[in-house]
Amino acid sequence: MQEVTDSAVSVQPIRARSRLEVTDSAIPVERTKARLRLDSIDVLRGLVMAIMAIDHVRDFLSHDLMYFDPTDLTKTHGTLFLTRWITHFCASVFCFLAGTGAFLSFSRGKTKGELSNFLLTRGLWLVLLEVTVVQFGWLFHFEAPRGAGVIWALGWSMVALSAVVYLPLWAVGAFGIVMIAGHNLLDPIPPSAFGSLGWLWNVLHVPGEIRVTSHWSFFVAYPLIPWIGVMAAGYAFGAIVKLEPTQRRKWLLWLGLGVTAAFVVIRAANVYGDPLPWSPQASPLFTVFSFLNCHKYPPSLLYLLMTLGPPILFLWLLDGEVGKLWRPFIVFGRVPLFFYLLHIYLIHLVALITSYVRHGGPAGLFAGPVDHHPTLFPADYGFGLAGVYAAWLLVVISLYPLCRWFAELKQRRRDVWLSYL
């Protein structure tokens, strides 16, 4: 999710007195306010990258995952639920900021035609990566494409945005908002309503298995609606990011509060916006969990309000000079596709090594987490949450030097291929 998945097109802040220093010939090397405001975007993107890794470490190394969904309120516990819930922010922020980055690329002199072409080729490249490099990272063996995940959704959303960018900015924003707010009206329509074209409805709106041949099926986990709308809304959001500091902070504050408040009010009404109504539980804490437990596949209106409002407020909090504490996340935020690809392979490798050390074999891990089933694993396979978090820290810390090296490489060189990795 680099460049376009990291921000549709890399818009990297210039940082004097830093090893990560941009030398774009079109922009003087100075620490301008226009550049400083982008630090918070890099931090947010890098932070959700690191949070995403928690979920994927849990996929491969959690003992509990094999037996129940961590958001199943009848079986989960508080820490496990929150460990899963916090990762819900990742895909929403990725997609939204990809649109924002696309808009900000105009600051680097791109025309709409150049941006459209980049989004088209970049999006198709991501789709190809999803069904090849990413799939192999999950499975560690070769086979026909079997699933459509987040990289797939981001790729096709970029392809769609490559056409939408020719509309006026207000129309792009309206298109995104209408898709986000209204797509739950489509929930009652099943794929079977479209007959032989039902597979297309799986691709667009209803997750499910598409039977390609008698021996090959393709599972769509991330339908494209409303992800295309999320990216379009992020594109329009780029205009806010470009405002002068006082205006920008005002917009970030009130927009973040407004989106978050809209989630609370609409969720409380329990009438529209999510196919999973909340309900009182045995304890106040689990009642809160029920309130927060929104539908992800596809992301409901309430899911998106919940996962976009607080990140916008986070951008407001970090607007301006970013402290040293956040610098590692800036590095991750500049090279997210690089991070994404490496972290899948590293986590899978750690899981395999752990499995051989503890159980003398791969314990079904060559089949990938999508095939988790208790019969594939020893009864004592995996770790509790403490072990999962320890492995997560190991993975994130191990990836930092590689990500820093690649970020510096991208800033030293302007090879076209680097914009696709």
C-alpha positions in Angstrom: 0.0 0.0 0.0 2.7 2.3 -0.9 2.4 5.6 -2.7 -1.2 5.1 -3.7 -2.1 2.6 -1.0 0.1 4.6 1.3 -1.2 7.7 -0.1 -2.2 7.2 -3.7 0.9 9.1 -4.7 3.8 9.7 -2.3 3.8 13.2 -0.9 6.7 13.1 1.5 7.4 15.9 4.0 10.7 17.6 3.8 12.7 17.3 6.9 15.9 19.3 7.4 18.4 17.8 9.9 16.9 14.4 9.3 18.4 11.4 7.4 15.0 11.1 5.7 15.4 14.2 3.6 13.6 14.8 0.3 15.5 16.4 -2.5 12.7 16.8 -5.1 13.9 19.2 -7.7 10.5 20.8 -7.8 10.4 21.7 -4.1 13.1 23.6 -2.2 14.7 21.6 0.6 13.3 23.5 3.6 11.0 22.6 6.5 7.9 24.4 5.2 4.5 24.5 6.8 3.1 22.9 3.7 5.3 19.9 4.3 5.0 19.7 8.1 1.2 19.2 7.8 1.9 15.9 6.0 3.9 14.4 8.9 0.7 13.6 10.8 -0.6 11.7 7.7 2.5 9.6 7.6 2.3 9.0 11.4 -1.4 7.9 11.1 -0.7 5.6 8.2 2.4 4.1 9.9 0.5 3.6 13.1 -2.3 1.7 11.5 0.3 -0.4 9.6 1.8 -1.4 13.0 -1.7 -2.1 14.4 -2.6 -4.2 11.4 0.4 -6.4 12.2 -1.2 -7.3 15.5 -4.1 -8.9 13.7 -1.9 -10.9 11.4 0.3 -12.1 14.1 -2.8 -13.2 15.9 -4.0 -15.0 12.7 -0.9 -17.2 12.8 0.0 -17.5 16.4 -3.1 -17.1 18.6 -4.4 -20.3 20.3 -7.9 -18.8 20.6 -8.4 -18.0 16.9 -8.9 -21.6 16.0 -11.9 -22.0 18.1 -14.0 -18.8 18.0 -14.2 -15.3 16.5 -12.7 -12.8 18.9 -15.7 -10.5 18.4 -18.2 -13.3 19.3 -19.5 -11.8 22.6 -20.7 -15.2 23.8 -17.1 -16.5 23.8 -14.6 -13.7 23.8 -13.1 -11.7 26.7 -12.4 -8.0 27.0 -8.7 -7.9 26.0 -9.2 -10.3 23.1 -12.2 -8.3 21.8 -10.3 -5.0 21.9 -7.2 -6.6 20.2 -9.4 -7.5 17.3 -11.5 -4.3 17.4 -8.7 -1.9 17.2 -7.5 -3.4 14.0 -10.8 -2.4 12.3 -9.3 1.0 11.8 -6.6 -0.2 9.4 -8.4 -0.9 6.2 -10.6 2.2 6.5 -7.6 4.5 7.1 -5.6 2.8 4.3 -8.3 3.4 1.8 -9.2 6.9 2.9 -5.7 8.1 2.9 -5.0 6.6 -0.5 -7.6 8.9 -1.9 -6.1 11.8 0.1 -2.7 11.1 -1.3 -4.1 11.1 -4.8 -5.4 14.6 -4.4 -2.2 15.8 -2.8 -0.2 14.6 -5.8 -1.4 17.7 -7.6 0.9 19.7 -5.3 3.8 17.9 -7.0 2.7 19.1 -10.5 0.7 16.1 -11.7 -2.1 16.7 -14.1 -5.4 14.9 -13.9 -4.4 12.8 -16.9 -1.1 11.8 -15.3 -2.8 11.0 -12.0 -5.5 9.0 -13.7 -3.0 6.9 -15.6 -1.0 6.3 -12.4 -4.0 5.2 -10.4 -5.1 2.9 -13.2 -1.7 1.1 -13.5 -1.1 1.2 -9.8 -4.5 -0.3 -9.1 -4.0 -3.2 -11.6 -0.6 -3.8 -10.2 -2.0 -4.2 -6.6 -4.7 -6.6 -7.9 -2.0 -8.7 -9.5 0.1 -8.6 -6.2 -3.0 -9.8 -4.2 -3.5 -13.0 -6.2 0.3 -13.8 -6.4 2.8 -12.4 -4.0 0.3 -11.7 -1.2 -1.5 -15.0 -1.5 1.8 -16.9 -1.5 2.8 -15.1 1.7 -0.3 -16.4 3.4 -0.1 -19.9 2.1 3.6 -20.6 1.3 2.6 -22.7 -1.6 1.5 -22.0 -5.2 -2.1 -22.5 -6.4 -4.7 -20.8 -8.5 -5.9 -17.4 -7.0 -8.3 -18.2 -4.2 -9.3 -15.0 -2.5 -9.8 -11.2 -2.8 -8.5 -9.3 0.3 -7.8 -5.8 1.2 -5.1 -5.2 -1.4 -7.6 -6.4 -4.1 -10.2 -3.9 -2.8 -7.6 -1.0 -2.7 -6.4 -1.9 -6.2 -9.9 -1.8 -7.8 -10.8 1.3 -5.9 -7.8 3.0 -7.5 -9.0 1.8 -10.9 -12.4 3.4 -10.2 -10.8 6.6 -8.9 -8.8 6.9 -12.1 -12.0 7.6 -13.8 -13.8 9.6 -11.0 -11.0 12.1 -10.7 -12.2 13.8 -13.9 -15.3 14.9 -12.0 -15.4 18.2 -10.1 -14.0 17.9 -6.6 -17.5 18.4 -5.0 -18.9 15.7 -7.2 -16.1 13.2 -6.2 -16.8 14.0 -2.6 -20.6 13.6 -3.0 -20.1 10.3 -4.9 -18.0 8.9 -2.0 -20.5 10.1 0.7 -23.5 8.8 -1.1 -21.9 5.4 -1.5 -20.8 5.2 2.1 -24.1 6.4 3.5 -26.5 4.6 1.2 -24.9 1.2 0.4 -26.6 -0.5 3.3 -29.9 0.0 1.4 -28.6 -2.7 -0.9 -28.1 -5.3 1.9 -31.4 -7.1 1.2 -30.5 -7.9 -2.4 -28.9 -11.4 -2.6 -26.5 -12.5 -5.4 -29.2 -14.9 -6.6 -31.3 -12.0 -7.7 -28.9 -11.5 -10.6 -29.1 -15.1 -11.8 -25.9 -16.1 -13.7 -24.4 -12.7 -12.9 -24.7 -13.3 -9.2 -20.9 -13.6 -9.0 -20.7 -9.9 -10.0 -22.7 -9.0 -6.9 -20.3 -10.9 -4.8 -17.5 -8.8 -6.2 -19.4 -5.6 -5.7 -21.3 -6.0 -2.4 -21.9 -9.4 -0.9 -18.9 -11.4 0.3 -19.0 -15.0 -0.7 -17.5 -17.8 -2.7 -17.5 -17.7 -6.5 -17.4 -21.2 -8.1 -15.1 -20.8 -11.1 -14.8 -24.5 -12.0 -15.7 -27.8 -10.3 -12.2 -27.7 -8.6 -11.6 -24.0 -8.2 -13.4 -21.4 -6.3 -12.6 -17.8 -5.5 -13.7 -16.2 -2.2 -14.4 -12.4 -2.1 -13.8 -11.1 1.4 -13.6 -7.4 0.5 -16.4 -6.5 -2.0 -15.7 -3.2 -3.7 -18.8 -1.3 -2.4 -18.3 0.9 -0.4 -14.5 0.9 -0.5 -14.5 2.8 -3.8 -16.6 5.5 -2.0 -14.2 5.6 0.9 -11.3 6.3 -1.4 -13.3 9.0 -3.2 -14.2 10.6 0.1 -10.5 10.6 1.0 -9.7 12.3 -2.3 -12.1 15.1 -1.4 -10.6 15.2 2.1 -7.3 16.2 0.5 -8.7 19.7 -0.1 -9.0 20.1 3.7 -5.4 18.9 4.3 -4.2 21.7 1.9 -5.9 24.5 3.8 -3.9 26.9 5.9 -3.1 25.7 9.4 -5.9 27.6 11.3 -8.6 26.6 8.8 -7.3 23.1 8.5 -7.3 22.4 12.3 -10.8 23.8 12.6 -12.0 21.5 9.8 -10.2 18.5 11.2 -11.6 19.1 14.7 -15.2 19.6 13.6 -15.2 16.9 10.9 -13.7 14.4 13.3 -16.2 15.2 16.0 -19.1 15.2 13.6 -18.3 11.8 12.1 -17.8 10.3 15.5 -21.0 11.8 16.8 -22.9 10.6 13.8 -21.7 7.1 14.6 -22.9 7.3 18.2 -26.3 8.8 17.3 -27.1 6.5 14.4 -25.8 3.4 16.3 -27.9 4.3 19.3 -31.0 4.5 17.1 -30.4 0.9 16.0 -32.5 1.4 12.9 -30.1 1.8 10.0 -26.4 1.6 9.1 -25.4 -1.9 10.2 -26.9 -5.3 9.8 -25.9 -6.3 13.3 -28.0 -4.4 15.9 -26.5 -3.8 19.2 -28.2 -5.1 22.4 -27.8 -4.9 26.2 -25.4 -7.6 27.5 -24.8 -9.2 30.8 -22.3 -6.5 31.8 -21.9 -2.8 30.9 -18.5 -3.5 29.3 -20.0 -6.1 27.0 -22.9 -3.8 26.2 -20.3 -1.3 25.0 -18.7 -4.0 23.0 -22.0 -4.8 21.4 -22.4 -1.1 20.5 -18.9 -1.1 18.9 -19.2 -4.5 17.2 -20.1 -3.3 13.6 -20.1 -5.2 10.4 -16.9 -5.3 8.4 -17.5 -7.5 5.3 -18.6 -5.3 3.6 -18.0 -2.3 6.0 -21.3 -0.8 7.0 -22.0 2.9 7.3 -21.5 2.7 11.0 -18.3 0.7 10.7 -16.9 3.4 8.5 -18.1 6.3 10.8 -16.6 4.5 13.8 -13.2 3.9 12.1 -12.8 7.3 10.2 -14.0 9.8 12.8 -11.4 9.1 15.5 -8.5 9.0 12.9 -9.5 12.5 11.6 -9.4 13.7 15.2 -6.0 12.1 15.5 -4.8 14.2 12.6 -6.1 17.3 14.3 -4.1 16.4 17.5 -0.9 15.8 15.6 -1.2 18.7 13.1 2.0 20.6 12.9 5.4 19.6 14.3 5.5 15.9 15.2 7.6 14.7 18.2 10.4 12.2 18.0 8.2 9.5 19.6 6.3 9.3 16.3 9.2 9.2 14.0 9.3 5.3 13.6 5.7 5.5 12.4 6.6 8.1 9.9 9.0 5.6 8.4 6.4 2.8 8.2 3.9 5.3 6.8 6.1 6.2 3.9 6.7 2.6 2.7 3.4 0.8 3.6 3.3 -1.7 0.7 6.9 -2.7 1.4 6.0 -3.1 5.1 2.8 -5.0 4.2 4.5 -7.5 1.9 7.4 -8.1 4.3 5.3 -8.5 7.4 3.2 -11.3 6.0 6.2 -13.4 5.0 8.0 -12.6 8.3 5.0 -13.5 10.5 4.4 -16.7 8.6 8.1 -17.6 8.9 8.0 -16.9 12.7 4.9 -19.1 13.0 6.6 -22.0 11.1 9.7 -21.8 13.2 7.6 -21.7 16.3 5.6 -24.7 15.1 8.7 -26.8 14.3 10.3 -26.0 17.6 7.2 -26.7 19.7 5.5 -29.4 17.7 8.1 -30.8 15.2 6.1 -29.8 12.2 4.3 -27.0 10.4 0.9 -27.7 12.1 -1.2 -26.9 9.0 0.4 -23.5 8.5 1.1 -24.2 4.8 -2.6 -23.9 4.4 -2.7 -20.4 5.7 -4.9 -18.8 8.4 -7.9 -18.8 6.1 -8.1 -22.6 6.6 -7.8 -22.6 10.4 -9.5 -25.6 11.8 -8.8 -27.3 15.2 -8.1 -30.6 13.4 -5.2 -29.1 11.6 -3.3 -28.1 14.7 -2.1 -29.6 18.0 -4.4 -29.0 20.9 -1.8 -26.8 22.5 -0.9 -24.9 19.4 -0.3 -21.1 19.6 0.0 -18.6 22.4 -2.2 -16.5 24.5 -2.4 -12.8 24.0 0.8 -12.1 25.9 2.7 -14.3 23.5 0.9 -12.8 20.5 1.9 -9.3 21.6 5.5 -10.3 22.2 5.7 -11.8 18.7 4.2 -8.7 17.3 6.8 -6.4 18.9 9.5 -8.7 17.5 8.1 -8.4 14.0 7.6 -4.6 14.1 11.0 -4.0 15.5 12.7 -6.3 13.0 11.0 -4.6 10.1 12.0 -1.0 11.1 15.6 -1.1 9.7 14.5 -2.5 6.4 11.7 0.0 6.1 14.0 2.9 7.0 16.5 1.7 4.3 13.8 1.5 1.7 12.4 4.9 2.6 15.8 6.5 2.2 16.3 4.7 -1.1 13.0 6.1 -2.4 14.1 9.6 -1.4 17.5 9.3 -3.0 16.2 7.9 -6.3 13.2 8.7 -8.6 13.1 5.4 -10.6 9.6 4.8 -11.8 9.5 1.2 -10.5 10.0 2.5 -7.0 6.6 4.2 -7.1 5.1 0.7 -7.6 6.7 -0.9 -4.6 
